[in-house]
Amino acid sequence: MSRTEGSWQGEVHRVVAGLEGGRARVDRGAMRDLVNTYAVRSLDGTALRFSLPVLLPAPAGASGRGADGAAGVLIEAIKAAVPVERDLGPVAGAGTEHPRHCLPNVEPVTLIASRSAIGTDLWWPDAGNRIDGDGLRLVVRGALPYPGPPVPGAVGEVAERLGALLDALDRVVRRVPDRDLAAARDLSVDQKALRRALPGMGLVAFVADGTRPARKFTDLRCHHRIAGPKEGVHVPFRCPPDLDPVEVELAGSGRVATGLGVRRREVFAVAGSNAEGKSTFLHALVAGEDDHAAGDGREGLVSVNGIARAEAGERYLAGADVSLFFSRLPPGIGGDPRAASGQGSGSLVMAHEIQTALSAAVPLLILDEDRAATNLLVPGCLQGDGVTPLSTLLATRREALGEATILFAASSLDVLIAQADRILQLSGHEALSIDPGEFRRQLDRYLAGVREHLAARG
């Protein structure tokens, strides 16, 4: 006897056979048993959890370039209709004892494409949920109250409930206006085409005026890349005139957008006091590798692929190259600066991450003071001569950093900020600019005052 014989999984194909004849049907060619096609009793025995690949006719305005944007609109329309379309209830586990298990199926998502493995348990456009020449393909998951063993009567009941679910999916999809689908497709094309065009413009990122980078996190969307827009007060980004705003023409919608262009090979500082949104801005630049739906707040922010981040963190190093920053290794670390081995400190680990990123010729390297080994970024009077911090490298050997754009957030690292080509200041969550020359003169006056105070103390 096979493992599925006499079980609900063993009856899946009989259930599917009872779902023929409607506009929405099971996508037999896409069925993968126990992957996207299953019917299994829940661990507590109270529910029948299911997954089916479904194929529906795609609305006229959904197909073509940017179809992932249209697929996202259709999926979100289905989620929004669950409370009012009774036959969609199984998607949310309606009637089961623990409907929370189905919350990932109905959690709103404003992400439509990402190269990262984020939010894989949520329902949004991906390889199984897409629009192609055959129609709208969806992997539909949910749960029914457990109907008992798979006897013929129970099998017929489950098939009837799932058939009603497929019909409800089709009704909702057909109600979505074509103009909404066309706009979503255009927005997807806007982001993809601009991302491809950035290198030719000499840019690694574009932040459109009106971007709202702050996020609202939920239990199911607890990472910044998939989190939704912050509710309440949310100050939109506007590129300060002194930072030379750029204009881009968007290929899908034909609109012209203005905003901040982050340039190739520049050193760009995001400065400001505590809790002003510096880290949030950096997170948004990383999320610019993704494509977002209208209303996300980041749909006008586009970054090239391949962004790297370097952070401090103690871990074991095996043959790590830290020679850009260390001319000799501290006690307890074996090898030499080009191949260090041992339990690395925060600064050694961060040095290795920076050098790894530069060796890989990343287009954009992001550093955040809050997650950095600051003694690797700025010098101190107690620092040994075997360490060259980043600010010193920028002042004396910038060519050693290669072609990468260095973008960092800092509040108290004045010596590092002074090496930036451009400085964006966040104050009251609004974007301002600081002239680098004036900042350096101001820092020089400040340090002169510190010297006077120290001299007075003897």
N, C-alpha and C positions, 0 to 999 in steps of 0.2 A: 504494500500500500504506500502511495506517495505521501509526503508530508502534508500536502494540501487536500488530499482526498477526504471527503466528509466534512471539510471546513468551509467557511465562507469564501476563503481564497480559492478553493477548488471549484466554487460556483460562479466565479467572476465572469467567465465567458458565457455562461448561461444567462446571467443578468444582462450582459451587454447585448445578447441576442434579442432581448426584449425591449431594447431601446432604439430599434431601427424605425425609419419612416418619417421622422420629423426633420425640420430644417436644421436643427442642431443634432449632431450625432456623435457617437464615440469614434475617435480617430484611430481606427484599427491598426493602421500602418505605424502609428507611434506608440502602440501599447508595449510596455515593458513590465512584465510581471514582477511584483514586489518592489518596483522602482517608482513608476508613475501610475501603475494599475494595481490596485489592491482593495481588498475588503477584509478587515481583520477586527477581531473583538478586542476592545480596549483592555488594558491590564487589570482594571477594576471590574471588568465584566459587564459594565452598564451601557456601553455604546458600541456601535459598529462603525469603525473609522474607515473611510474610503478615499480613493484617489482615482480619477479617470481623465485620460487625455480626450479633449473634446474639440470638434471642428465645427465652426459656425460660418455662415456666409459673412464675409467682411463688408461693412457698409462702403458705399462708393467713395466716400471721402477719406477712407482709412488707408488705402494701399498706396505704394510708391515710396519714394525717398522719405526718410524720417518716419517710417511706419511704426517704429518702437514708441514714438510719442503718441500716436493714435492708439496703439495697444494699451498704453498706460491710461489714457482717458477712458477707454472702454472698461478696463479692469476696475478703475476707481468708481465708475458709474455703477457697476455691479455691486461693489461693496456698499455704496450709498443707498442702493435699493433694497438691501437685505431687510431692514426693519419694516418696509412697507410691502414687499413682495413675499407673501407667505411661502411660496414654493421655493424661494431662495434660502429658507431657514436652515437647511442642512449645511450650507457653507459655514454658518456660524455655530453649528452644533445645537440649534434650537431644539428644545425638548429633552436634551440629554442632561444627565446629572451634573456634568462638569463642562459646560460650554466654554469655559476659559481656555480649554485645550485647543479650541479653534480660533482664538483671538488672532493668531498670525495671519489667518485667511482674510480678516476684515480690517486689519490695522491700515490706516491711510499711509501711502507711500508717494513721495514726490520725486523719487529717483527713477529715471527711465533707462539709463545705461551706465555701467560701471565696469572697469577692468578689475576692480577689487572683489574679493570674496566676502562682501558685506551684505547683511540682510537676506541671506539665502533661504531663511525659513519664512520670509514674508512673500506676499503675492504681488509681483510686479513684473514688467517685461524682462524676459530672459530667453534662453534657448527653447524652452518649452512653452512659453507664453509670448506669441509673436504673430505677426501678419505676414503671409507670403502669398504666392500666386494661387494657392488653393483656398485661402480664407483665413479666418481668425482661429488660431490654435491656442487652447487654454488647457492647463493642467488644473482641474477642479478638485479641491479637497474639502473634506468636511466630516460630519458624523451624524448618525441616526441613532435614536434609542435602540438598544439591542433587541432584535425581533425574535430571539430564540434560535435554535439550531436551523440550519439551512434546508428545511423541508420545503416541498413545492409551494405551499401557501405563503411562507415567509419570503421565499425567493421572488414570487410574484409581487408581493407587497413592496419589497425593496426596489424592484425594477420600476414599479409604478411611481414611487417617490422620486427616484432618480430621473425618470422620464419627465415628470413635472418640473424638476429642477432644470433640465436641459431646455424645456420650452420657455421657462422664465428667463434663462440667460439670453435666449434669442430675443425675447420681447424687450428686455432692457437695452441690448445692443442696438436694436433697430430704432430706439427712441433717441439716441444720442445725435444731436444735430451735426450735419455734415460740416458746418462752418467751424465747430469746435474741433473736429478731427483734423481739418485742413490746417487750422492754426497750430495744433499740437505738432503736426508733421513739420510745418515751417520752422517752429521753434527748435525741434530736434536737428533739422538741417542747419539752422543758424549756428548752433553750438559745434557741430561736427566740422562744418566747413571752416569756421573761424579757427578751430584748433589746428587744422591742417595748414591754415594760412599764417599763423603766428610766426613761425621761423622765418618766412620770407619777408615779414615786416620788421624783423630784428627784435621780436618780442618773445618772452616766455610765458606771459600771462596778460590777460586783459580783464579789468574790473570795471564793469559798466556803472555809470551813474545810476543811482536808484537801487543798487544791490543791497540786500539786507542779510548780512552774514550770520547774525546771532541765531542760535538754535534752541528749540524746545525738545527736551529729551523725554522719552517714555520708557517703560519697562522693556518694550520690544524694539525701540529705536534709540538705544543708549550710546550709539557711536555718532560722532559729528557728521560723518559722511552720509548717513541715511536719516538723521534726525530732521524733523520738520521745522518750519519757521517759528521763531519766537513769537509769542502772543503779547499783546499789550504794547508798551512803548518800545519802539524798534527804530533807531535812527538810521535812515538810509545813507549809504556812502555817496559822497560827491567828491570828485577829484579836485583838489585845490588848484587854482590857476597856475601857481608857481611850479607845479609838478608837470607842466606841459601835457595837458589832456590830449588824447588822440581820438580820432574819428575812425570808425570801422563801418563798412557796408556789409550787412548781413545777407548771406546768399539765399536763405529760404524765404524770409519775409520781405526782403528788399529794404528794410529799415536801415537807418543810419544811427549808430549808437556812439556816444561819447563816454570817455572814462579814462582810467589810469592804465597805461601800458608799462609793464615791468620789462625792462630791456635786457637783452642778452649781454652777459659779461659785466653787468654793473653790480655794485654793492649797494643794497637798498636797506635802509633802516626803518623799522616801524617802532617809534618811540612813544613814550607816554608814562603816566603814573600807573599805580596799581588799579586793576579792575576797570580798565578803559576800553577793553576789547582787542588788545594786541594779539593774544593767543587765538582769539576767535577769528581774527583776520587771517592769521596764518593757516588755521584749519580750513578756512574757506578757499584759500589758494590751492590747498591739496585737493579739496573737493571739486575744484575746477577741472580736474581730469574726468569728472563724471558729467553726464547730461541730466538736466533737471526739468521737471514739468513746470508749467506756469503756476505762479503762486509760491514756489519753493523759496524765492528770495535770492537764489544764486544762479538763476537761469541766464543771467547776463555776465557771469564770471566764468571765464574759460582759461584753462592752463594747458600747457603742453604735457604730453605723457612723459613719465620717467622722473617725476619729482622725487628727491631724496630728503630725508630728515636725519639729522645727527643729534643724539642725546647722550647724556651721561647715564651710567649704570654699571654697577660692579658685576663682572662676569669673567669667566676664564677665557684667556686669549691663547690662540695656538698659531704661532708664526705671523703675528699681526704686524703690519707696517705702520709705524708711528713716527717715522724719521722726519716728516715735515715739521713736527713740533718738538720732538725729543732728540737731542744729540747723544744722550746717554740714558740708560734705563735706571730706575730706582732699585734699591736693594730688594731682592725677592723675586724679581722678574728675570727670567733666563733669556738667552739669545742676545740679540743686538737690536737697535732701533728699527731695522728693516725686517726683523723676524722675531718679535717679542713673544714669549710664552710665559704664562702664569696667571695668577688671579689679578686681573686688571682693575685699577681704581677707576673712578668716574671720569677723570681726565684722560687716562690711557684709552679707555673704551671709546670716548668721544673722538679722540684723535684718530683712532682706527676707523671709526665710522665716516669721519670727514674724508680721510684719505681713500677709503674704499669708494666713496661716492665720486670723488674727483678722478680716480683711476678709471671708473666706469663712464666718464665723460657725461655725467648727468647734466641736463640743461639748467636745473634749478635746485639749489641746496638751501634748505630752510633750517634755521637755528632759533631756539626760543630760550631766552634767559631763564625762564621758570623751570626748564628741564635740562639745563646745561651745567657743565663744570666751568664755573666762571673763571677759575684760575687758568683755564686753557684759552680763554677769550681775551682777558686783559691782564697786564702785568701787575705785580705787587712788589714792594720793597724787600720782601723776604723770599721772593722767588729765586731759585737757583739759576745759574747761567746755562744749565742743560735743557731749559725749556724756553721755547719761543712761542708766545701766545698769538692768537689769530690777529689781534690788532697790530702787533708788531710786524707780522707777515704782510698785512695789507699795506703798511707804511713803507716797508723796505724791499719786499719780494713779491709783489702782487702777481707777477707772471707765474709764480709757482702754483697758483690756484687754478691755472688753466682757463678754459672757456666758460666755466659755470657762472651763473648768476648766484650771488650770495645774498640771501634775504634773511634778516634776523629781527627779532623783537627784543627790545631792551628798555629798561627803566633806569637802571643805575650804572650801566656800563658806558660811562661818558667817553672813555678813551677809545672804545670800539665804535661808538656812534660817530665820533669825529672822523673816522676813516670812510664813512659812507659817501657815495656819490650823490645820493638824494635821501632826504629824511622826511618821512610822513609822520606827523604827530597826531595821536588820538587824544582828544580832550573833550570830556563830556560826551564821549562816543562819536564826536564829529571829527572829520578828517581835516587837518590843517597841514601846513608845510613849514619847515624850518630851513633857512638857507645854510648849507653846510659851512661856508666860509664864516658866516656870522656865529654859528655854533662853535666853531673852533676858537674864534676870538673870545667868545663868552667863556669857554672852558679855560682858556689861557688866563683870563682875568681872575676866574675863580681859583685856579691853582696858585696864582700869585698871592691871592689873599690867604690861602692855606699856608703857604710858605711864610708869610709875615706872622701869622698866628703861631706857627711852630717856632720861629726865631724868637718871638717874644717870650715863649716858655723856656727858652734856653735849651 
